[in-house]
Amino acid sequence: MKVRNFDIFVDSSANLTDEMIQNYDIKVVPYICSIDGVDMECYREDENSEEIAKKFYDAMRNGSETRTALINSERIKAAVEPSLKQGRDVLFVSISSQISGTFNQAKNAAEELKKLYPDRKMVIFDSYNASLGEGMFAVHAARLGELGEDIDSCAKWLEKHKLNMNSVFTVAQLKYLKKGGRISATLALAGTLLNIKPILKADPNGKIAFAGTERGRRKALSHLAEQFEKNAVGPESQTVCIAHADCLEDAELLRDMLIARGATDVVIQMYDICTGSHVGPGTVALFFMGKERGKAADGEAADEKDKRGVASRKHAR
């Protein structure tokens, strides 16, 4: 194994497991979240990330006021500058620029640091994704680095394959999507009364898009598994990821459905609270490498009324 000659950073929405962070030497810049006005870091090296997330989701269920804020350029500069000082290049893998302003803050940080360290490279990669759909790109880059690829080659690979990262998810309650402006109040009310579970996905532009509906939780999870069956490329030879917002049993049920469809390596992780705060407790999300987004099969088409209920506007954290 060769020694990687650049450092990899992610924002904490990348949702990586502690094992991935340690094994691949990935550095995490945490978002700041708050519960009833009390700030907390979304990720800390010395604390169990699942315990932090569970506390946050319990607070959401109990009606507490929860908020998240984007990572500004000053915090990004403070995190990555030590690597540049040591003569190492930096790859920063960011949450989609279409759902957060963090990517632009990272670009601003890179421009300022370039003036101080003109001989170093700082590459900012817009993952067009969130949660483990973002995080697995950092893992892929780390693996390529261990094979001797330099930062430019890794960045080129990431750009070439970023639309191959398929992300599809379902939520337990529609009120959080309504609060964030993702769906209309009418659709949220109708969906709650009819037990309709929306299926959402990351679209080719890095935004959250509507992909259909199912009636009932199990059918919604089956829909996610069917998307994997239709669209995954090399399912038996890749790491497939599930993120859940404090609903482990549902995540394990989905894992079993995926294994029945050819998956062999399935990682289950508690949903990071920055992204999870916008979709709410009970969310289950699936991430895998597959057909290019925009060419993948969604299954049943969403009806036009439901499509009109989904807002595609950017939500800057």
N, C-alpha and C positions, 0 to 999 in steps of 0.2 A: 504494500500500500504506500503510495506517495503522499508526501505532506502537502496539504493544500496551501497555496501561496496567497490567499486572500481570505478576508473575514466575511462572514454572512450574518446579516442582521434582519430581523423581522419586527413588525409591530405585533403587539400581543394578540391581535385578532387572528393571527396565523394559527392559534389553537393547538400548537404542537404538544405532544406528550413530553413529560419530563425526560423520558428515555431518549426520544429523538433529539431533544435539545442537548443532552449530555453526549450522546454517541456521535453526533455530527458537529459538535462545538458551534451551535447556532446561538447568537446573542439576541435577547428579546428586549425591545423598548416598550414598556407598558403604557396602555391607556390609563387615564384617570377616570374612575367612576364615582358616583356618590349615592348614598342611601340616606334619604331625608336630610340632605345637606352635608352629610359627613363624607369627606373624600377618602378614597382608597385606591391603591394601585391594582389594576386588573391582574397583574402577574408579579410574583416575588419569588426569587430563587430559594428563599429560606422558608416558604410556606407552601402548603399543599394547595395547588390550584383548584382542585375539585372542591375542597372545603370552602374556599373563597367564593366559588361559583354557586355552590348550594346555598350559602348564606344570602347571596344576592337574589337568587330565584325565589327563595322563601320570602324575602322582603317584597318582591314583586307580587307574589300571591296574596300577601297580607295587605296590599294596597299602599305600600310605602312609595314615596316619590323617588324614582331612580333616574339618574342622568349619566351620560357619558360625554367626554370632550375629546376632540381630536388631539393628536400629538403635534405640538408646534415645532417650528424649525430649531428653536434654541435647545429643546430637549433632545432632538435628533442629533444636533451638532455635538452636544455634551456626551452622547452615547458613543458616537463613532470616531470622534477626534483622537482618542487614545490609540486606536488602530492605525490611523494615518500617521501619527507621531512615531509609531514603531516601524514605519516604512512598509505597511501592508495596505493593499487595495481593499475596497469595501464594496460588497454587493448588498443593497438594501431591497428586500422583497416587501412590497406594500400591498395593503388592501386595495381593492378596485377604486380608481379615481372617481368612478361614477356613483359611489355610495359613501364616500368620505373625502374630506379635504387633506387627509394625511399625506397622500402621494405628492401633492403640490408643495406641502411643507417640506417634504424630504428633498424635492428638487431645489427648493430655495436654499436649504442647508448645504446641498452639494455645490451650488454655485458659489456660496460664500467660502466654503472650505477649499475650493479649488484655488482661490486666491492665496490661501495660506500654505497649501501643499500642492504646488503646480506639477510636481513629478508623480503624484499619486492619482489613482483612478477611483471615482465613487460612482458606481452604476446604480440607478434607481429603476427597479422593475415594477411596472404596474401589472399586477397579477390578473386583473379583470375578475377577481374572485374575492372570497372572504373565508374565514375559518380554515379548515384543513384544505380547502381548495386553493387557498393562498399558501398555507404552510408546506404542503407537499412539494411546491416548487423550490422552496429553500432546501428541502431534503434532496431533491433531484440535483440541484446545483452542488450540494456538498458531495454527493456521490461522484459527480463528474470531476469535481476538484480532486478527489482522492485518486482518480485515474490519471491525474496529471494535466487536466484541462485548465487553461488560464481563465481569468475573469471574463474576457471578451468572448471566448468560445462558449462559456456557460451562459452568458447573457443572450447570445445568439440562439442557443438551444431553447432557452425559456421563451423568447419571443416567437420562435417558430411553432412551439407546442402549446402556447397558453390557451388557445381555443379548444384544445383537446381535453382540457380539464372540465369534465361534466359535473355540475352541481345541481342537485334537485332536492327540494325539502317540503315538508308539510308542517303545519302548526296546529296546536291543540285549541287555541282560542284566537278569534279574529280581532279582538279588541286592540291588541298591540300593533297589528298591521294598520288598523284604522287610525290609531293615535299617531303613527308615523306617516300617515298620508298615503300608505300603499294601496288601500282599498277604500271604497266609499262607505259612508255610514249605512246606506241602504243595503249594500251587499253584506256588510258585517252583521246587521240585524237578521237578514234573511238566512244567512249561513248558519247563524247560531240557532235559530228556530228549527231549521231543517236538518241540523247536524251535518252540514256541508263542510268538508275539509278541503281547503284549496291546495293545489300543487303549484309550487313556484320554482323558478330556476334562474341561473345566471345566463343572460342572453349574450349574443356575439359582441355587444357593445359594453359589456361589463356591468350592466344594470340588472336589477331584479325584475323578472317578467312572469306573467301569469301563464301557467301551462295546463290548467284544467281543474276539475273538481272531482271529489269522490264523496260518497255518503258513508260516513263512519270511519273510525280510526284504522281498523285493520285493512280496509280496502285502500286507504291512503298509503299505508306502508307497503302494501302489495304493488301499488302503482310505482313507488320508488324502485322496488326490486325489478319490476318489468322494464323500467328505463335502463337499468343496468344490463339486463339480459339482451335488450335490443341494441344497445349502443356501446358497451364496453369492448375495448380492443385488448386481446390477451388477458382475459380476466384471471386466468390461473397463474399469471406471472407478474402481477402487480399488487401493490399494497392498496387496498380499498379502505376508505375511511368513513366512519359514521360519527357525527357529533350529535349529542342529545342535550337538551336543556332540562336536566334533572328528571329524566324518564328512562332509566336504564333498562327496564323490562321491555319497553318498545324497541329500544336500540338492539337488544339481544334478539328479539323476534325478527327484526329486519336482517340482522347478521345471519340468522339461520336461513332466511329466504335467499340471501345472496350466495351462501355456501351451496344451497341446492341448485343454484344457477351457475356454478363454476368457479366462484371465488375461493381462494385458498388462504389468503392472508388478509384478515379484516381487523382493523384497529377501531376500537370504540373509545371516544373521548368526550368528556363533559364539554358542552358548548361554551366557548369563550363569552364572557359576560358583556363585552363591548358590543359585539354583533348580536348576541342573544337577547340583549335588552330591547332590541327593536322587533323581535319576533315572539318573544315571551316563553315562559316555562312550558314544557311539553313539546317543544319543537324538535323534530328529528330531521337531520340533513345527511345526504349521501354524496360522496365525492369519489370520482374515479376517472381514469384516463380512458378516452373513447373516441368516438366519431367527433369530428369538429362541430362545435356548437353552431347552430344554424342549419346543419345538415343532419343532425341527430333526429331520431323519431320521438315525437312527444306522445304518441298513442292517440287517444281521442282528442279531437280539436275542442278548444274551449269555445263556448257559445259567445256571440257578440256582446250580449248583455253583461256577462261576467268580465269580458275583456275591458269594457268601459268602466268597470268598477275598480280597476287597478291603475294606480298612478305610477308613472315611471320616473318621477322627478327625483333628482339627487337629494340625498339626506346627508348633509355635512356634519360630521361628528366634531 
